[in-house]
Structures are given as structure tokens and as C-alpha cells.
Amino acid sequence: MSGGPPKALPSTGPHSLRDMPHPLAGSSSEEAVGGDSTPSPDLLMTRSFGDKDLILPNGGTPAGTSSPASSSSLLNRLQLDDDIDGETRDLFVTVDDPKKHVCTMETYITYRITTKSTRVEFDLPEYSVRRRYQDFDWLRNKLEESQPTHLIPPLPEKFVVKGVVDRFSEEFVETRRKALDKFLKRITDHPVLSFNEHFNVFLTAKDLNAYKKQGMALLTRVGESVKHVTGGYKLRSRPLEFAAIGEYLDTFALKLGTIDRIAQRIIKEEIEYLVELREYGPVYSTWSALEGELAEPLEGVSACIGNCSTALEELTDDMTEDFLPVLREYILYSDSMKSVLKKRDQVQAEYETKLEAVALRKEDRPKVPADVEKCQDRMECFNADLKADMERWQNNKRQDFRQLLMGMADKNIQYYEKCLTAWESIIPLLQEKQEAK
Amino acid sequence: MEGARSEPERQLQPAPLEPLGGLDAEQDAAVGEEAEGDLEEGSEDRKMTENNFSLKKIEISVSEAEKRSGRNAVNMQETYTAYLVETRSVEHIDGQSVLTDSLWRRYSEFELLRSYLLVYYPHVVVPPLPEKRAEFVWHKLSADNMDPDFVERRRIGLENFLLRVASHPILCRDKIFYLFLTQESNWKETVNETGFQLKADSRLKALNATFRVKNPDKRFTELKHYSDELQSVISHLLRVRARVADRLYGVYKVHGNYGRVFSEWSAIEKEMGDGLQSAGHHMDVYASSIDDILEDEEHYADQLKEYLFYAEALRAVCRKHELMQYDLEMAAQDLASKKQQCEELATGTVRTFSLKGMTTKLFGQETPEQKEARIKVLEEQINEGEQQLKSKNLEGREFVKNAWADIERFKEQKNRDLKEALISYAVMQISMCKKGIQVWTNAKECFSKM
């Protein structure tokens, strides 16, 4: 097990609520840069973000425009993003500098969010705010609500499953910070989500709580409409591609779960191995104390085993902190994706049912009624968004896993290299001819 | 596994063709003297052989093991393993070896040989036998005596034992040892005929001596202490090592599960599939590599075990010294008391309590003639006692000298052997690390192609 108690973060200490500046007000951040202006309510009102529209600084999207042209423009945008690969990127977000806050009611951690952007949606080129996990959770819910046709990245787990883990230990906080950073970066990379109004506020507002209380800002058009989709419609047949995605996600989640279990098992076995090694090394030391000529060689072996033990501990720590959380994230990701797929099914089902109802009616109307058209519209939007997001997700997944697994291999290589160095360095010691004592 | 020794089979001085002195059952001399006699005559023999015979080198090997069925002492069917002991003599000129003797021995015969050597060479640190039953096993290793791996390691251990005896300057000249290598039939009877079991010191006597001896040589006391500690530390080491091996096995084997799941996962992936699949294969390789690694490590454990058992042999020499010393002290004490008795009788003073004194007081003095007779007997006994004490003293000093010489020889051997063992252990670890680096580098490359 890790030596020593987990390190605690520096804390702001207990203060009376009145004296302490509100940590989320942004003034506790070290940088004086930006973050001071909250977008005025007026500005908020006039902006609306259609998920398919190019962003217009004023005015919203006219209602009623239908999909196909816009979805192709979305695809174009996607391709552009892939080609650019960060060079003409105009938004950068980082999560760092965790700090512990101790209040009378509760103790919690905040993270500094630094935003740099040339986008017109941002009044200032740079912002720095402090947010806590609760705020991230809020953001994610808002995104799910307002962009239901898109895949929203997962957050690290809210509650710590293993009750033994210290919420304030340096290791835990660092793991969480990395995950939160990843979360924001995924949103940043998303051509639609990154323009989401709630996201903007999250990155820039001095007082997020005030904004939260404000009640609902505008939902996107589609968000509004999808929100009202009722369940209970039966789906006729799922289009092949979505059926395939569903099946894929099922198997994917299963396999990840297995890998998670295997990884945990390996770490457990390695820790047990470490326990034995920590007893093994010192026995050579004990023996060394009995001997004359053999004393140095035996002591050397003892030290060597000690070095290997330390290397092993570093390996298990790394795997616990870096490998397992990412796996879990992806499992959460596929779970949330499944629910988006379900919603899509519902939207399609509603459309099909209504269409059928119309066809069955004995009326002679040649025109399809408006509400059925709306359903069709919704469905096609959804399908297009989802398809685009899936492609993007697949690509990112490949890169993420490539990096993750290469990282795992790397850590193991480093472990063995450390051990190799230790053992190679004692060979000359062992071979040394000692002068007659 | 080939012969464990890093040196090739040890070369022997020629086994003497005439029997060494002192091994006839008819001689009743005390053990110590017999050993002494061996030493003196042996060295003379050696001188003789060196002068009169051309040097022939001998190689010994325990080359095979075979399961046998037979009837034991109580006429019951039993299965045992027999080992083929082969002796070759190497012509000095051309280096060709010719098989001169080949016979089968079972473990109990090796034990008999060793027991014999312990009795006749108490001043020698007698090489130990490999363990009778598998101990310090980690879970995958069988504790079954019939298990082929155990039998194989035992075969090597037995060969090692014979080589150690053959390369010992004193033990190699022993006739019974020579017959062990050359005379299959009736060897057991021959050994038993020496009556060595009768000459063995009783355990009880030895224990008694250990507690009661007043003035043992300090070096032996220290050596005894050292061998106790050595035994304790090596036992501990072997126990923990077995647990370490167990855990290491677990770590490697679990990685094999990655192989399977990567394979299954690759089936649903397009671009990632190949990379995952081939990485999975490397995980399988990794998982299966541990079997050979741990088998090699058993060899290291066996080397440690030999010295664990050697600690017992060291203690046996110390015990012998304590026994002889105690014997000497008792003899001296006895002599002193007899002298005192004699003096008291002669001068008429009674200084110490004696039964005779008591009865004299109760029943009256004895006659001068009776007194004279008793004094005479005592004086004879005193004379004898003084002779005995002298020879015991000499024996004791000879023993200490010879034993310490062998102990020094043993110390050198131990330091050499254990250093070698540690080096080969380090080499094993290095090899394991390199294999690990190799596998994970391959896996990393596969992942990079995902």
C-alpha cells in the first residue's frame, strides 16, 4: 500500500461566512485577469444557439427551418475540425489548481478554470474562474437538457465507491482534476456543444449560483421540442446503423467492464506481491549481519529488492490513478450514449406512429399535417446529430484508448527498467573479490 | 535441468585400492581414535598412492531416476524411486572418460551412507542430503515425492552430495564411500557390519553434555550460535521466497485474461482491431513466461536449502566437541575426587561426605589391611584415570584442531558457493526484467498501431 498517509491539500481554514470572500466569486483566484464581467441578461436573451446554425452574433434562428442543408453544413464543420487539428483552434480551456475550502457547513474543493478564446461569444480574451464539482454536474445536466441530440461527455463519478478513499487526498483530487479537465476539453472540441450558452456562462460567470437560480435560460429549439417528446410509442424498426451502434455499445461496455475487473485484479495481486517483497528484502539484511565476507553482497541484494519494491509501488499507484479512472469514464460514456439512443428511438417512434395515424385517417388531405412534419424534422435532426457525434466519438475513442494502453505498456516498461538497473548494478558488487579480513 | 553446479563434475583423487585402516568391525577402539587413525593412515596412503600410482581422475554422476516397486522390510508392496549412480574414470592423457561403475541406489541408501560418515568423521562438516520431503513449496509446486519435478531436483541434489563427498580431502578416501559407488549388492550389509550405529553418540548424551559442559572452546560456542542463526534466517528466507513466488505467479497469470478480452473486443472494432488482437497475444506470452522463470528460481532455492542443511552439519561438529569436552571434564572431575578419597584414606581426615565414611562412623572403623587394600585399588584407578585423561586431552585437542581446519575449509566453500548463488539469482532477475521489457515493448507497438 502507499507509504504514509495521503497528503492533504492546503486549506483556506475555517472562517466566518461573512468574512470569507465567496470562493466562486473569482476574486480568490491568483490571476487578476478577466472574469469580471457577467454577460448581461439582455445579451443572454438575444443569443440563441441553434445546433445546426452558423453562429450569428445577434438574433436567433428563425423557427421552422428544416434540416438537410444545415446538417450538411454541420458535417462540413466537422470535417474542418478534423483537418485543423488544433491549429486554428479558437478556444482553450484548462482545469488546474485545486484548493480546499473549509466552511462551517461543509468542506469542499474548487478548481480553477482558465479560458482563452478569440471567439466573439466571449467578451474578454481570457477568463479565470473557480468551480466545484457541483457546478460541473450542473453544467452537464444543462447540456443534456439543452442538447439532447448530442452525446455529452461523462463526468468522473460523483460518489466515491470505495469508502476508504479520502476525498481530500492529493491522489484523489488529482485524478478528479484530470477527469474534469478531460470533460471540459471534450466539450471544447465539440463543434456544437462548445457554443452552448450554459457552457459559456460556466466558463465566464463570476457568480454562477446567481445564474443557476435565474431559472431556465433559453433552451435550443430542438432541445425544447425533444423535451416534450413523450415516451410510450412503440418503435417499428430501428435503422440499421443505429441498431449497429446500440449493439456495439453493449458489447463495448461489457468488454470495458471486463478489462476494468482484470486491471483491478492485477493491481490487487501486485499489491499482495509488494507486501511479500517488503518482507523478503529485509531478511537478506538480517542475514548479512551474521556474515563476514558475504555481508556486503547480502546487503546489496536487500537494497536491490527494496528498489524493486519501490518501483512496483509506483506502478500500482500509476495504474490506480491514471488507468482505472479513464476506463470507468468510458463505461459511463457508453451508458449515457445508450440513453441518447433510446431518446432517438422515441422520437422516431412518435413520428412513425403519428404518420401512421394520419395515413389511416379517411381524410383526403394531400398535405402532411404540421405536427407530423415537426416530428419528422425532429427525427432527422436527431439522426444527423447523433451520426456525426458517433463518428467523432469513435475517432476520439480510438485515440484515447491508444494513448491509455500505450501508457499502460509504458508504465510496465519503466517498472522493469528500474528493476533491471537495480539488479545490474549489484552484479559488480557480488563479483568483487574481497581482501582477506 | 543439467547438473546444478557451475563447475563441471568434480575431479577426484584416485580411490585407494587397499582398504583404509580402522574400518574392521573387530577393532573396538573409541570413535575418536578411529578417526584419528584414519587420518594418519589416510595421509600415508595418499602419499603412497601419489608415489606409486598414476593419477586417474574420476567423475561421478547421478544420471537417472526410475520408479520401482518392491517389497520393503515388512514385506509390503511399496513404490520408491531408484537413482542411477555412474562413475567414470578419465584417462589423464586424452581426456576420454570410461564408465567404470554403474549401479542403482535409493534415497535410504544415501541416508545410510551419510549416517555412517557422521559417525566416523565427527570432525568433518559432512555435506547434507537434499530434503526428504518437499518443503517451502509455493502452491504450484508439488509437495508430492513422486512428482517428476521433485524427483528431478532430488536427483541433482543427490549428485551434488556425492560430488561434495568426493571432493572432500578426507571423506573421499573412505572405503564405504568407495563401495557405495562400486558395489551394488550387499553394500548395506557391509555398512551395517561396521557396527557404526553402536558407535554413534546417543542424542540424550549429547543433549546432556550441551547443558552441562563448563569450558567449551569459545569458537565452537560462537559457531553453534552462528549455525542456529543461519538456520533461522535461511528458513525465513525460503518461506518468504515461496510466498513471493506465489504472488508473482498470480500477477503474471492474470495478465493472460487480457489476451482473451482484447481478442473479443477486437472483433467489434474496425481500425483498432488488429492492434488489440496482436497486443492480446503478447499478453498471453507474458502470462506463460512465468512458469519457466519460477522453475529456474527453484534452483536458487535448492542452493539455499543446501546451506540450511549444512547448518545442521555444523551444529553436529559443535555437539561432538561439547560431548568430548564434557567427557573430559567428567573424567577430570572423577580423577580429582578419587585422588581426594585416596588422600583422605591415607591421612585419615574426612573432608567430604562419603557413604564409606558414614558407615565407618556407624559400624566402626575398618582394619588397616582393609584400608591398605582400598588405597591400592584407588591408586590403580588414579593411574588409569590419569592415563585416560591424558589421552582424552590429546584426543580433544586433535579433534579441535582437525575440526577447525575443516570448518575453515567449509567457510571458504560457503562464501564461494553463496556468492555464486546470489550472482546467478541476480542474473535470473535480470533475465526476467529483460523479458518483461521485451513483451511490453511489443505490446506497446501493437497499441500504437491501433
HADDOCK unambig.tbl for C-alpha pairs under 7 A between the chains (distance, minus, plus):
assign (segid A and resid 248 and name CA) (segid B and resid 268 and name CA) 6.76 0.50 0.50
assign (segid A and resid 255 and name CA) (segid B and resid 261 and name CA) 6.58 0.50 0.50
assign (segid A and resid 255 and name CA) (segid B and resid 265 and name CA) 6.18 0.50 0.50
assign (segid A and resid 262 and name CA) (segid B and resid 257 and name CA) 6.94 0.50 0.50
assign (segid A and resid 266 and name CA) (segid B and resid 251 and name CA) 5.89 0.50 0.50
assign (segid A and resid 266 and name CA) (segid B and resid 254 and name CA) 6.27 0.50 0.50
assign (segid A and resid 269 and name CA) (segid B and resid 247 and name CA) 6.58 0.50 0.50
assign (segid A and resid 269 and name CA) (segid B and resid 250 and name CA) 6.33 0.50 0.50
assign (segid A and resid 269 and name CA) (segid B and resid 251 and name CA) 5.39 0.50 0.50
assign (segid A and resid 270 and name CA) (segid B and resid 251 and name CA) 6.00 0.50 0.50
assign (segid A and resid 272 and name CA) (segid B and resid 247 and name CA) 6.62 0.50 0.50
assign (segid A and resid 273 and name CA) (segid B and resid 244 and name CA) 6.14 0.50 0.50
assign (segid A and resid 273 and name CA) (segid B and resid 247 and name CA) 4.89 0.50 0.50
assign (segid A and resid 273 and name CA) (segid B and resid 248 and name CA) 6.13 0.50 0.50
assign (segid A and resid 276 and name CA) (segid B and resid 240 and name CA) 6.81 0.50 0.50
assign (segid A and resid 276 and name CA) (segid B and resid 243 and name CA) 6.72 0.50 0.50
assign (segid A and resid 276 and name CA) (segid B and resid 244 and name CA) 5.55 0.50 0.50
assign (segid A and resid 277 and name CA) (segid B and resid 244 and name CA) 6.46 0.50 0.50
assign (segid A and resid 280 and name CA) (segid B and resid 237 and name CA) 6.78 0.50 0.50
assign (segid A and resid 280 and name CA) (segid B and resid 240 and name CA) 5.83 0.50 0.50
assign (segid A and resid 280 and name CA) (segid B and resid 241 and name CA) 6.70 0.50 0.50
assign (segid A and resid 283 and name CA) (segid B and resid 233 and name CA) 6.93 0.50 0.50
assign (segid A and resid 283 and name CA) (segid B and resid 237 and name CA) 6.15 0.50 0.50
assign (segid A and resid 287 and name CA) (segid B and resid 233 and name CA) 6.08 0.50 0.50
assign (segid A and resid 293 and name CA) (segid B and resid 415 and name CA) 6.86 0.50 0.50
assign (segid A and resid 294 and name CA) (segid B and resid 415 and name CA) 6.38 0.50 0.50
assign (segid A and resid 398 and name CA) (segid B and resid 272 and name CA) 6.75 0.50 0.50
assign (segid A and resid 402 and name CA) (segid B and resid 447 and name CA) 5.77 0.50 0.50
assign (segid A and resid 402 and name CA) (segid B and resid 448 and name CA) 6.19 0.50 0.50
assign (segid A and resid 402 and name CA) (segid B and resid 450 and name CA) 6.04 0.50 0.50
assign (segid A and resid 405 and name CA) (segid B and resid 447 and name CA) 6.33 0.50 0.50
assign (segid A and resid 406 and name CA) (segid B and resid 444 and name CA) 5.18 0.50 0.50
assign (segid A and resid 406 and name CA) (segid B and resid 447 and name CA) 5.80 0.50 0.50
assign (segid A and resid 406 and name CA) (segid B and resid 448 and name CA) 6.62 0.50 0.50
assign (segid A and resid 409 and name CA) (segid B and resid 440 and name CA) 5.42 0.50 0.50
assign (segid A and resid 409 and name CA) (segid B and resid 441 and name CA) 6.98 0.50 0.50
assign (segid A and resid 409 and name CA) (segid B and resid 443 and name CA) 6.74 0.50 0.50
assign (segid A and resid 409 and name CA) (segid B and resid 444 and name CA) 5.39 0.50 0.50
assign (segid A and resid 412 and name CA) (segid B and resid 440 and name CA) 6.78 0.50 0.50
assign (segid A and resid 413 and name CA) (segid B and resid 437 and name CA) 5.15 0.50 0.50
assign (segid A and resid 413 and name CA) (segid B and resid 440 and name CA) 6.04 0.50 0.50
assign (segid A and resid 413 and name CA) (segid B and resid 441 and name CA) 6.92 0.50 0.50
assign (segid A and resid 416 and name CA) (segid B and resid 433 and name CA) 5.19 0.50 0.50
assign (segid A and resid 416 and name CA) (segid B and resid 436 and name CA) 6.40 0.50 0.50
assign (segid A and resid 416 and name CA) (segid B and resid 437 and name CA) 6.03 0.50 0.50
assign (segid A and resid 419 and name CA) (segid B and resid 433 and name CA) 6.75 0.50 0.50
assign (segid A and resid 420 and name CA) (segid B and resid 430 and name CA) 5.57 0.50 0.50
assign (segid A and resid 420 and name CA) (segid B and resid 433 and name CA) 5.63 0.50 0.50
assign (segid A and resid 423 and name CA) (segid B and resid 426 and name CA) 5.93 0.50 0.50
assign (segid A and resid 423 and name CA) (segid B and resid 430 and name CA) 6.20 0.50 0.50
assign (segid A and resid 424 and name CA) (segid B and resid 430 and name CA) 6.84 0.50 0.50
assign (segid A and resid 427 and name CA) (segid B and resid 423 and name CA) 6.54 0.50 0.50
assign (segid A and resid 430 and name CA) (segid B and resid 419 and name CA) 6.56 0.50 0.50
assign (segid A and resid 430 and name CA) (segid B and resid 423 and name CA) 6.28 0.50 0.50
